[in-house]
Amino acid sequence: MSGEAGALIVAENLRAGYGGRVVLDDINLAIRPGEIVTIVGPNGSGKSTLLRALLGVIRPISGRVRLAPGLRIGYVPQRLAVDATLPMTVARFLSLPVRRSRAETAAALARVGVAGLEGRQLASLSGGQLQRVLLARALMSHPQILILDEPTQGLDQPGEAAFYRLIEEIRAETGAAVLLVSHDLHVVMSASDRVICLNGHICCEGTPQVVSEAPEYRALFGLGTGGALALYRHEHAHHHGPAHPAAACEAEEPDHA
Ligand SMILES: Nc1ncnc2c1ncn2[C@@H]1O[C@H](COP(=O)(O)OP(=O)(O)OP(=O)(O)O)[C@@H](O)[C@H]1O
């Protein structure tokens, strides 16, 4: 593919899935330094699977994933299952597995807007606080790319907007690229340099403006302010260009719960 020189992560003809079942096919993408790329798509469209394949957690069925040599990745999971009976302070959590000084921990928490939480039990944090602690932890390894899987799940809209502003600030300060998965479109679209619309394959991609005007995207997400809702009512009536014939898309239509 073109434009991959200097890319942090490249996927080439990637096919991935579980136990021989193909979830993603024909994925070609490159993430370049400093860009914010958002992957959007309906439930079950393979967003988390794509992150797992890029992170090397699952092996491609075919095709390949290439990472820049020595790439430092900061990963923020979709959620952290915190066992409420397990005592674990925020400071201790941030010092696993790499021991961090008090000053480092304090600075990281302050940077993400939750200064002073060091002594709190992890299980006692609100959803928004926990997301920021997870982000602080990811930032402590000075990543060249931050990978976030639905980081604002469970946050209200102001919380979500504030989180994305923070991500933009961090990108501006550190120059880190950001790859995130979301199905919250309104806020995400404005914060992204590039959006990849996924539904088993890449339906369309480009700047937020280009993607929001693409018929594939409009069919998936609706035209108006009800976009996020339309996501769940997706009927897959969109028209495919020659690159993605409808038959291929129908064949990859994910199961809906
Ligand atoms: N560990 C697994 N083993 C088997 N199948 C899986 C596994 N994880 C996901 N799948 C299946 O792969 C498909 C894509 O799932 P994935 O979690 O990647 O979608 P998603 O777009 O991230 O969905 P959501 O928006 O609901 O988080 C689904 O049909 C799912 O059931």
The ligand as an ORCA input file, in Angstrom:
! r2SCAN-3c Opt
* xyz 0 1
  N     -12.541    -14.288     21.955
  C     -13.433    -14.510     20.980
  N     -13.695    -15.764     20.561
  C     -14.590    -16.018     19.584
  N     -15.279    -15.043     18.930
  C     -15.059    -13.784     19.302
  C     -14.123    -13.437     20.341
  N     -14.119    -12.080     20.487
  C     -14.999    -11.607     19.583
  N     -15.561    -12.622     18.862
  C     -16.551    -12.472     17.788
  O     -15.978    -11.685     16.765
  C     -16.939    -10.789     16.221
  C     -16.396     -9.359     16.325
  O     -16.262     -9.012     17.703
  P     -15.530     -7.692     18.180
  O     -15.539     -7.719     19.668
  O     -14.247     -7.547     17.474
  O     -16.543     -6.585     17.639
  P     -16.668     -5.046     18.037
  O     -16.881     -4.304     16.768
  O     -15.520     -4.650     18.888
  O     -18.028     -5.083     18.880
  P     -18.576     -4.117     20.046
  O     -18.913     -2.800     19.416
  O     -19.802     -4.847     20.495
  O     -17.508     -4.026     21.112
  C     -18.223    -11.015     16.998
  O     -19.062    -11.854     16.228
  C     -17.755    -11.708     18.259
  O     -18.750    -12.594     18.734
*
